[in-house]
């Protein structure tokens, strides 16, 4: 008689979470591709595109996250939510400026430095200092970015500096998200980002407004909020089903989507500099992830040993 297969609920959750992360990376790639198409091909102002991204993100939140989406909580942590939202605004603006001039694969290869920056900044900001193994991975990641930029060998496009700024801002955004996750539910945190973005970006968005020359450009504007809102919400759902260290490697699928969209839509072919640099950054990120898993397992075993020692400790 054939053995009966027993379904493992945890494994099923992990598979679902991985599927969600794959879908999330596809959404983010679609967001960046649309932004580049609007700013590069249609020559629309970046301020207008950033504004539309947040306006339609609010619409997405109102439709899909109701009744939580439009009920931001006002308490002593609200200013910190606003700071987090401002980090996302700066990150989005710098990223869209860079996308106007860079290939999608170049931009994402530099952006892969973000997990390494989070590890580096977690020490001074959260007190989570890294050892020399992880410090070496962070250093290797910076080397990989230098390979992508290859200064001294070819012309370094100034827009790459905007990508570095966006990566740094997004690292700070992720650290702020980790901090606020202990206090506010995801729906509240998800709400502040587009609302503050609309409030801050309305003046420059109106100042630099250009009427689209085609009616379907409005659909592209709406898709900015859809891809951005859906992508970030799916990431939240995925992390509810599986730990971050299990899902982190799948972020690098973004290079595949970006390269494919860049080739199909813009006729861009990744250079060997981009491929080599991205490989170094990805390997450094995976090594950092492996070290974090080892540290977590070690801490878990120590906790189990302490619990076992307390259980069998003779009464005084």
Buried (B, 14 or more C-beta within 10 A) or exposed (E): EEEEEEEEEEEEBBEBBBBBBBBBBBBBBBBBBBBBBBBBEBEBBBBBBBBBBBBBBBBBBBEEBEEBBEEBBEEEBBEBBBBBBBBBBBBBBBBBBBBBBBBBBBBBBBBBBBBBBBBBBBEEBEEEEBEEBBBBBBEBBBEBBBBBBBEEEEEBBEBBBBBBBBBBBBBBBBBBBBBBEEBBEBBBBBBBBBBBBBEBBEEBBEEBEEEBEEEEBEEBBBBBBBBBBBBBBBBBBBBEBBEEEBBBBBBBBBBBBBBBBBBEBBEBEBBEBBBBBBBBBBBBBBBBBBBBBEBEEEEEEEEEEEEEEEEEEEEE
